[in-house]
């Protein structure tokens, strides 16, 4: 990140407008610190973010770490997410993302906040949005990842809530084992519920159960969850899950 030039377009993925014939390129790769971080986005903001991240060739990012950019057209958007006004949806999401940030390590006594986007351009005649990630975020998304999680967009395209997508990412870190335990504190951080739904009954009703139900109904994961208790107190959740390889989600 030694200059302010934007990254060469050759590091970005090809168009996603033919996703049904081009499966395997629609994969968003994220540093695990981002998967476990705390942040809030609307559903369309999260979709915009994952679609943009899926266009980055992490192993081809320039060594001088220029700022990373991506473009999304209205046609690409509706190829994944049915929408009567895709360009308007993308513009609104990108506008809001300019004010959004992610909080890293909020429980370790040193809170770091990083903005997602640095700038956004709208090309009305092309129904296209062009986004540039900020400097610190570009570092997180560049080709220096050592621990990362992959999410295939076609597997989450039908999910209709931010919490569902976040839980999908959270579990995908352990897809190789199909097992993950998490403390309530870590779960709240990842779901951005640190100060929301203080009662366990509320947390389950508003966040956990709806996300589990949607993952089982609309994604390729089949998930079961049990409480982890210390005495009578719930201190965590235990997830067991597997990938339903027979699940062919409709395009």
N, C-alpha and C positions, 0 to 999 in steps of 0.2 A: 504494500500500500504506500509506495514512495511517491506517487503522483496522483493527480486527480483525473487522469484520462480514464475513460470507460473501457471495459474489457472488450476484446475483439469478438465480433459476433460469431466467429467460428467455434467458440466454446459453448454456444447455446445449442440446445436440442433442436432438431428439425420440427416443422409444424406438426401439431397434434390433431389437425383437422381430419385425419383418416385413422383415428384410434382403433377402429375395428380391424384394420389391416396392418396396424403398426404397433401391436401390443409389445410390451417390454420396454418401450422408450418412455412410457408415462410413469416414471418412478421418481418420487421425491426422496432424496437422501438428505438426512439431517444429522448434525452432531448430536450425540446423546444428551449433552447439556441443554440443548434447546428442547428436546423431547421432555425432559424432566423439569424445565423451567416453569415459571409462573407468568401467565399472560392471559388477557381476554380479547377475543375477536368475535365478530359476528360470523355467522355461517358463511356468507359470501366473502368476507375478508379472509377467512381461513382457506376457502377454496382458491381465491386469487393467490394467496401465499404459496400453497402447495403446487398449484399449476406453474407458478414462476420458478420455484425451486426445482421442479422436475425438468426444467430446461437447462440446467447447469451441468456441464461436463466437469465433474470435480477433479478428474485426473488430467484435465487439459487446461486448468486455470493458469493464467500467466504467472511466472515466478515473481514478477514485480508487484503482484497482488493489486492490480487496478480494481476500481470499483466494478462490481458485477451488475449488469443490466439484463432485463428480459422484456420481450414484447408479447402481448396476447391480443389476438383479434376476436371479434364477436363470433366468428365462425368456429374458432377453436373452443370458445367458451361453451357454446350450445352443443358442440360435439360431445361434451361431458355432462353439462348441466342444463337441462331443458329450461329455456327462459325466453319470454316473449320480447323482452327489451334488454338483450345481453350487454350492449355497449353502455347503456345507462347504469345497469347493475355494476359493471366493472368500474366505471368512473366513480360511482358512489363508494364502492369498496376501497378503491385506491385513495380517494380523498380522506377517508377515515383512517386509513393505514398510515398516512403521513403524521398522525398524532399518536400512533400506537407504539408501545415499547414492550420489551420482554425483560423480566426480572430474573437474574441468575443467582443461585445460591442464597435465597432469602432467609434460610435458617442457620447459616454459618457465621452470622455476625458481621459479614461484609457484603452488603447488597450492591449489586452491579446492575444498572439499567441501560439497555441498548435499544436505540430506535431501529425499527424495521427498515423503513424507506428513507432515502435521502431526497429524491425528487421524482415527480411523475409528469409525463407528457401525454396529451390526448390528441389523437389525429382523427378529427371528425370525419373527414372524407374517406378514411380507410377503416373506420370503426375499430381503431386500434389504440391500445394503452401501452405506453412504454415506461417501465419502472427502473429506478436505480437504487440498489441497496446502499445503506450507509457504510461508512468505513469499517466500524467494528463488526457489523453484521456480515460484510463481505469476508472478513477474516474467518468467521465461523462457518461460512458456506463454501470457502475455497477448498483447494485440493490438499489441505493439511489435516484432514479428518483422520483420527485414529480409531475412534469408537463411534459408530453411526448406526442409524436405523433407516430401513428402506420401507416406503409405503407406495403401493401401486394405486394410482388414482382411480382406475377402473373398479377397484375393490371397495372404495369408500364413496363413490359418486352418488349413491343413493342415500347416504346418511344425511339427515336433515337437522342435526344439531351440532354445535361446537363441542359439547361434552362428549358426544359419541365419537367424533373424529379424534379428540384428544385421548380418549380411552383406547381407541384402536391403535394409535401411535404408541401409547404407554405399554400396551401388551405386546406390540410388534417387536419391541426391544428383546423379548424373550421368546420369539417365535420358534427358535431352534429347540427349546425345551418344553414349550407349552405350559409353563408354570411360572407364576410371579407372585411373590408376597410383597406387600407394601404397608408401611405404617399409615395411620390415618393422617398424620402430618404431611407425609410425602404425597399422599393422594390428594389432599386439599391443595397443596402447592401446584401440582400438575393440572388440576381442574380449576384453578384460580378460585378456590372457595375457602381461603384462609380465614376470612372473617364473615363468611356467609353460612347460613344453615348451621348454627352452632349445635343444635341437638342432632344426635345420630339419626333419629327418625326422619328429621328434615333432610339431612344429607342424602340418605338413601332414597327418599321419595323424590327429591328434586334433581338429583345428579346420577347416582349409581344405577338405580333400577331402570330409569328411562334409557340410559346409555347401553346397559346390558341388553335390554329388550330389542333395541334397534340394531345392535351388532348382530345378534342372533337372527334377526329377521331380514336384514338388508346388507350384510357384508359376508365375506367368505370365512369369518371366524365363528366358531361355536364355543361359547364361553359359559363357565359356571363359576360362581363366587361363594366363598364361605367366610364367615366372620373369624377373625383371630382374636381370642379373648385372653385377658389376664384376670382371673377370677370371673366376675360378672361383667367386667368392663371390656368393650370392644376397642382393641388397640390397633387393629389393622384388618386388611382383607387378603384373602388367598384366592388367586385366580388360576383356574386350570382351563386350557383351551386347546383347540386344534383347528387346522385349516381344512375346510371342506373343499377338497379338490374337485368334487363333482359339481360344485356350485358354479354355474355359468351365468353370471349376472347379465341381464339384458342390457343392450346398448340403447 
